[in-house]
Amino acid sequence: MDTVTLYHGTPKENYEEIKSDGRLIGPVYLTPKKNVAEDYASANDSDYVVFEMEIPYSSLTYDSEFVSSHDVDESLSAGSV
């Protein structure tokens, strides 16, 4: 697995800044599940954008809020990296 498709949901007011910078300043929440990014973003603002991005697998780290192990694959399965 060379890359992983991940999603980030954010209020639309953040969209232009993220688009012009070409990067997310983090830490940020990323998920392999588009519906999870949509749910997260819509819970914070009714006017939101979901970014889809390809991230090199080697750049990922586990999300300690979702898994107790230090395993990226387990974190992806849980829905967050």
C-alpha positions in Angstrom: 0.0 0.0 0.0 1.7 3.1 -1.2 -1.0 5.7 -0.4 -4.2 5.9 1.5 -7.2 8.0 0.7 -8.2 10.1 3.7 -10.8 12.8 4.3 -10.9 15.9 6.4 -14.1 17.8 7.2 -14.0 21.5 8.1 -16.3 24.5 8.2 -16.5 26.2 4.8 -15.0 29.4 6.3 -11.7 27.5 6.6 -11.8 26.3 3.0 -10.2 29.3 1.2 -7.3 29.5 3.7 -6.6 25.7 3.4 -6.9 25.9 -0.4 -4.6 28.9 -0.7 -2.0 27.5 1.7 -2.2 24.1 0.1 -1.9 22.4 3.5 -3.6 21.6 6.7 -2.0 23.0 9.8 -2.4 20.5 12.5 -2.7 18.3 14.3 -5.8 17.6 12.2 -8.4 14.8 12.2 -8.2 12.6 9.1 -10.3 9.5 8.5 -10.5 6.9 5.7 -14.3 7.1 5.9 -15.8 10.0 4.0 -19.1 9.8 6.0 -17.2 10.2 9.3 -15.5 13.4 8.0 -19.0 14.6 6.9 -20.5 13.8 10.2 -17.7 15.5 12.1 -17.8 18.7 9.9 -21.6 19.0 9.9 -21.7 18.7 13.7 -19.6 21.8 13.9 -21.1 23.8 11.1 -24.0 23.3 8.6 -21.9 24.9 5.9 -18.8 22.6 5.5 -16.4 21.1 3.0 -14.8 17.7 3.0 -11.3 17.4 1.5 -10.2 14.1 -0.1 -6.5 13.5 -0.2 -3.9 10.8 -1.0 -1.4 10.5 1.8 1.7 8.3 1.6 1.2 5.3 4.0 4.7 5.9 5.4 3.6 9.4 6.6 0.8 8.1 8.8 0.8 7.7 12.5 -1.7 6.0 14.8 -4.4 8.0 16.6 -4.0 7.3 20.3 -7.6 8.5 21.0 -8.9 5.6 18.9 -6.5 2.7 19.5 -4.3 1.5 22.4 -1.7 -0.1 20.2 0.9 1.8 18.2 -0.5 0.4 14.9 -1.4 2.5 11.9 -3.5 -0.3 10.3 -5.6 -0.7 13.5 -6.0 3.1 13.7 -7.2 3.2 10.1 -9.7 0.4 10.8 -11.0 2.4 13.8 -11.5 5.4 11.5 -8.8 7.9 12.4 -5.1 8.5 11.8 
